[in-house]
Amino acid sequence: MEKWDVYNKDRIKTGKTMLRGSQFEPDTYHMVVHVCIFRSDGKMLIQQRQPFKEGWPNLWDITVGGSAVKGDTSQSAAEREVWEEIGHPLNLKASRPSLTINFDHGFDDIYLIEEDLDINSLKVPSEEVQQVKWATKDEILSMIDREEFIPYHASFIGLLFDMRRNMGTHKRTSN
């Protein structure tokens, strides 16, 4: 059974842990990570979840995602998830998440990576992933409309594509 570190609202570890599936105590949180890998032509690597996966079986999803386990940093959790789900090694030790989204009981760190991967070299299928493919923003939005993709907000998918080469929310302009 997966053990998670417990954080307070300020994202500081409390020293407590919880088992996946346990009830959250008030004002407790855990960390989730997602990694979106983009090709230089702007397509995102997406994955189809296995039919026996709890939550969203058989649906397509962004490259990888999952919960940080006890002792993980955001970076080590992201590296581990990419390795477990698609068999690709990443080194994110010097990286910060491109985006963090808060949800009811946690923090979701999202890493946006650009790498021209040969998907034939990936270890897919895995325990969690049936198959992978490259997709444009419009293809993903169409898949969401057809209920073939996890039902993310269209604006969120757009944000991932818009931010893939940029950190922050301001555009730099030359003076």
C-alpha positions as CSV (number, residue, x, y, z in Angstrom):
1,M,0.0,0.0,0.0
2,E,1.3,3.4,-0.9
3,K,2.3,5.8,1.9
4,W,2.2,9.6,1.4
5,D,3.8,12.4,3.3
6,V,1.3,14.8,4.8
7,Y,1.7,18.5,4.3
8,N,0.1,21.6,5.8
9,K,-1.5,24.4,3.8
10,D,1.9,26.1,3.4
11,R,3.3,23.0,1.8
12,I,5.4,22.1,4.7
13,K,5.7,18.4,5.7
14,T,4.0,17.7,9.0
15,G,6.1,14.6,9.8
16,K,3.0,12.5,9.5
17,T,2.1,10.0,6.8
18,M,-1.1,8.5,5.5
19,L,-2.0,5.5,3.4
20,R,-3.5,6.0,-0.1
21,G,-7.2,5.8,0.2
22,S,-7.3,7.0,3.8
23,Q,-9.5,9.8,4.9
24,F,-7.8,13.2,5.0
25,E,-7.8,15.0,8.4
26,P,-8.8,18.6,8.3
27,D,-6.2,21.0,6.8
28,T,-4.0,18.1,5.5
29,Y,-2.6,17.8,2.0
30,H,-0.5,15.5,-0.3
31,M,1.6,16.1,-3.4
32,V,0.7,15.0,-6.9
33,V,2.9,15.4,-10.0
34,H,2.3,15.5,-13.7
35,V,4.8,15.6,-16.5
36,C,3.9,16.7,-20.0
37,I,6.5,15.9,-22.7
38,F,6.3,17.9,-25.9
39,R,8.1,17.4,-29.2
40,S,9.8,20.4,-30.8
41,D,6.9,20.5,-33.3
42,G,4.5,21.3,-30.4
43,K,2.8,17.9,-30.1
44,M,2.3,16.4,-26.6
45,L,3.0,12.8,-25.7
46,I,-0.3,11.3,-24.4
47,Q,-1.0,7.9,-22.8
48,Q,-3.9,5.6,-22.7
49,R,-4.6,4.3,-19.2
50,Q,-4.9,0.5,-18.7
51,P,-8.5,-0.9,-18.5
52,F,-8.0,-2.1,-14.9
53,K,-6.7,1.3,-13.6
54,E,-8.8,2.8,-10.8
55,G,-10.1,6.1,-12.0
56,W,-10.5,6.9,-15.7
57,P,-9.8,3.3,-17.1
58,N,-9.1,3.2,-20.9
59,L,-9.1,7.0,-21.2
60,W,-6.3,9.0,-22.7
61,D,-4.3,11.4,-20.4
62,I,-1.4,13.8,-20.5
63,T,2.0,12.2,-20.5
64,V,2.2,10.9,-16.9
65,G,1.0,11.7,-13.5
66,G,0.7,10.3,-10.0
67,S,1.1,10.8,-6.3
68,A,4.4,11.5,-4.5
69,V,5.2,8.7,-2.0
70,K,6.8,9.0,1.4
71,G,10.2,10.6,1.1
72,D,9.7,11.9,-2.5
73,T,10.5,15.4,-3.5
74,S,8.4,16.9,-6.3
75,Q,11.3,16.2,-8.7
76,S,12.0,12.6,-7.6
77,A,8.2,11.8,-7.8
78,A,8.0,13.2,-11.3
79,E,11.1,11.2,-12.4
80,R,9.8,8.0,-10.8
81,E,6.4,8.4,-12.5
82,V,7.9,8.9,-15.9
83,W,10.1,5.9,-15.4
84,E,7.2,3.7,-14.1
85,E,4.6,4.6,-16.7
86,I,6.6,4.9,-19.9
87,G,10.1,3.7,-19.0
88,H,11.9,6.9,-19.8
89,P,14.7,8.3,-17.6
90,L,14.5,12.0,-16.7
91,N,16.7,14.2,-14.5
92,L,14.7,17.0,-12.9
93,K,17.0,17.6,-10.0
94,A,17.8,21.2,-11.2
95,S,14.2,21.8,-12.3
96,R,11.2,23.5,-10.7
97,P,7.6,22.8,-11.7
98,S,6.3,25.0,-14.5
99,L,3.0,25.2,-12.8
100,T,1.4,24.2,-9.5
101,I,-2.3,23.8,-9.1
102,N,-4.0,23.5,-5.7
103,F,-6.9,21.1,-5.2
104,D,-9.0,20.2,-2.2
105,H,-6.4,18.0,-0.5
106,G,-3.2,18.7,-2.3
107,F,-0.7,20.3,-4.6
108,D,-0.2,19.3,-8.2
109,D,3.2,20.1,-9.6
110,I,3.3,20.1,-13.4
111,Y,6.5,19.8,-15.3
112,L,6.6,20.8,-19.0
113,I,9.5,19.2,-20.9
114,E,10.5,19.5,-24.5
115,E,12.2,16.4,-25.8
116,D,12.0,14.7,-29.2
117,L,11.4,11.1,-27.9
118,D,11.2,8.1,-30.2
119,I,8.1,6.5,-28.7
120,N,9.2,3.1,-30.1
121,S,12.1,3.2,-27.5
122,L,9.7,3.6,-24.6
123,K,8.7,0.6,-22.3
124,V,5.0,0.6,-23.2
125,P,2.7,-1.1,-22.4
126,S,3.4,-0.9,-18.7
127,E,1.4,-1.7,-15.6
128,E,-0.4,1.6,-15.9
129,V,-0.3,2.5,-19.6
130,Q,-1.7,0.7,-22.7
131,Q,-0.1,2.9,-25.4
132,V,1.3,6.3,-26.1
133,K,1.1,8.7,-29.1
134,W,1.8,12.3,-30.0
135,A,-1.2,14.7,-30.2
136,T,-1.9,18.3,-31.0
137,K,-3.9,20.6,-28.7
138,D,-6.8,20.4,-31.1
139,E,-6.7,16.6,-31.2
140,I,-6.7,16.4,-27.4
141,L,-9.7,18.8,-27.2
142,S,-11.6,16.7,-29.7
143,M,-10.8,13.6,-27.7
144,I,-12.2,15.3,-24.6
145,D,-15.3,16.2,-26.5
146,R,-15.7,12.5,-27.6
147,E,-15.1,11.4,-24.0
148,E,-12.0,9.5,-24.9
149,F,-9.7,11.7,-22.8
150,I,-9.9,12.6,-19.1
151,P,-12.3,15.5,-19.0
152,Y,-9.8,18.3,-18.3
153,H,-11.0,21.9,-18.8
154,A,-10.2,23.1,-22.3
155,S,-8.5,26.1,-20.9
156,F,-6.1,23.9,-18.8
157,I,-5.0,22.0,-21.9
158,G,-4.5,25.3,-23.7
159,L,-2.4,26.6,-20.8
160,L,-0.1,23.6,-21.0
161,F,0.5,24.1,-24.7
162,D,0.9,27.9,-24.2
163,M,3.3,27.5,-21.4
164,R,5.4,24.7,-22.8
165,R,8.4,27.0,-23.6
166,N,7.8,29.7,-21.0
167,M,8.1,30.0,-17.3
168,G,5.8,32.4,-15.5
169,T,2.7,34.4,-16.6
170,H,4.3,37.5,-18.2
171,K,5.6,37.8,-21.8
172,R,9.0,39.4,-22.0
173,T,9.1,42.4,-24.3
174,S,12.2,44.2,-25.6
175,N,12.5,47.9,-24.7
